[in-house]
Amino acid sequence: MKIRRKKCKKRYLNGKYVYEYYQYSIGFPVYYHESIVPLLETDYEMYLAVENKNIYIALEARENVSVPRKTPEKNKKKKRFYKSKI
């Protein structure tokens, strides 16, 4: 297995400036593909440890913490009617 590093460039202000950053990826061998495909839709929390020349990467399934974005009744704007001064 290899860890790959790709240099990415993003242009902003109509191409006047360039923001550069590196993106890292790991290629999995073909014999792991059948095991990995069912897990692709899940978000993971990543833990990384380095000991001597060994890298240990642990992935733990992240719980879905998103909630529906509904405004509570007390925070909704109320229509206010003002008496006109005539």
N, C-alpha and C positions, 0 to 999 in steps of 0.2 A: 504494500500500500504506500501511496505517496500523498503528502500534503502539498496541494498546489496553491500558488499565489498568483493572483491576477491583478494587474494594475488597472483601475477604473478611472475614467475621467468624466467629469460633469462640467459642462459649460454653463455659465450664467452671465447675465447682463448682455444679452444678445451676442454671446461668444467672445466678449471682451476678456473675461477671466476664466481660468480653469481650476476646478477643485479636483485634486487627485487623492485617491485612497486605495488601499489594498483589500482584496476580497479573498478569503481562504476557503478551500473546499477539500473534501476527501472523497476519493473514488472508491466505491465498494466493489470487491470482486464479484463476478457473475454468479457464483454459487451462493451468494447471500441475497440476491435479488428477490427470490420468492419469499423470503422471510421479511424483507424490508417493505415491499409494496403495500401490504395492508396497514402499515404504520405511518404512511406518508401524510395522512390528513390530520395527524395529531400535532399539537404544539408541545415542545419539550423545553425543559430547563436543563442547561448544560453545566456540568462540573468538570474541571480539568485539573489534573495533578501531574507534576513532572518530577521524576526521581531518576537521578543519573542521566542516562540517555533514553529512558522510557517515558512515553506519554500515555496517561490513562484518561480516557474521556468517558464520562458517564452521562447518560441521558435519562431524565426522569419526566414522565408525562405530566404536563402542567394542567391543573384544573381549570375549567372554563369559569372565569370569574366575571365575565361580562354580564351585565344586567340590561334589561330593556330600558331604554332611555325615555321614560314617561315622566312628565312633570306632575308632581303631587298636587292635589286639589288646592292646598293652601298657598302654593306658589304661583298658581295661574293668575294671569292678570284679569282683574274684574272690570267690567264695564261700569264706568261711573257716569252718572247723569248729573249735570250741573244745572242749577236754576239760572236762567238768564235774567239779567237785571234790565228791565225795560222801563 
